[in-house]
Amino acid sequence: MNFFISKEFRLRCLDTADYWRCGDCGFVVSKTHIEMPPVEWETVNREWHGAYQGKESDPSDPKWRRRLQNQARAIDDLREIGLLNGNDRWLDYACGDGKLSRLLRTRYGLSLLNHEPYMPKREGHIEAGELAPGSFEFVVTTSVFEHFTRREQFDFVEALVAKNGVLGIHTLVCESVPDDPTWFYLNPVHCAFHTNRSMEILFRQWGYRCSVYSVDAQLWLWFKNEPQEVEAVVKRANRRAGAPCYVFKPGFVDYWKCAPHREA
């Protein structure tokens, strides 16, 4: 990887961040965050996220509440059409204050287990010792992949998915990361920025075969099923009037390829 850009934050635990870029896939990561002592990284996370968690809005992400509502609706609909099975072992990894699970429970009667490894533990959250590899039929991460500093963190989350389970991801994905320190997505707790190419690499390395994207929810669903089976379900679902629609692709759905700035 090679040096890409720097950005000044001038925080007590984060003055300037230096970002490096992979010349092959375009993935960008903050070398500063990688080298930051864990206690300082935890402080930056706690101070940034603690300012809005437990509240109904996030000034840095004005679409946050609406996006969660759309994600809950999409998850319920994906269960209805048969792309998500059961509801006994569904997990929201790095769930924050658990808003997504509350929406699913109160509006749709669905259960979503919560685990939060970075912020203070809340009542009802499951412990790290309960995260057995391959034990969850559906694992969803929303606004999480941009916080990881090491490949093993990505691998850990994916390894929680059952053999024939589904991985759900919400994060920003660009065709190429802008070389602009004023880019809106560069904030103190975002340190990893995926491109379509880098996501496709993860997709293939983890053994997934096809994916579905919900535009309204800005949510990817990755499947190891036969692509033809998933495509047939999506085609039937997209014929419904007034119901959520989905984009299907064998491989990784690079939906935002031509619109890298519209995804937040």
HELIX and SHEET records of a PDB file:
HELIX    1   1 LYS A   31  GLU A   35  1                                   5    
HELIX    2   2 PRO A   38  GLY A   50  1                                  13    
HELIX    3   3 TRP A   64  GLU A   80  1                                  17    
HELIX    4   4 LYS A   99  TYR A  108  1                                  10    
HELIX    5   5 ALA A  128  GLU A  130  5                                   3    
HELIX    6   6 PHE A  145  HIS A  147  5                                   3    
HELIX    7   7 ARG A  151  ALA A  159  1                                   9    
HELIX    8   8 ASN A  196  GLN A  205  1                                  10    
HELIX    9   9 PRO A  227  ALA A  237  1                                  11    
SHEET    1   A 5 ASN A   2  GLU A   8  0                                        
SHEET    2   A 5 THR A  16  ARG A  21 -1                                        
SHEET    3   A 5 VAL A  28  SER A  30 -1                                        
SHEET    4   A 5 ALA A 192  THR A 195 -1                                        
SHEET    5   A 5 VAL A 173  CYS A 174  1                                        
SHEET    1   B 7 LEU A 113  HIS A 115  0                                        
SHEET    2   B 7 TRP A  90  TYR A  93  1                                        
SHEET    3   B 7 PHE A 136  THR A 142  1                                        
SHEET    4   B 7 VAL A 161  HIS A 170  1                                        
SHEET    5   B 7 LEU A 219  PHE A 223 -1                                        
SHEET    6   B 7 CYS A 210  SER A 214 -1                                        
SHEET    7   B 7 VAL A 247  PRO A 250 -1                                        
END                                                                             
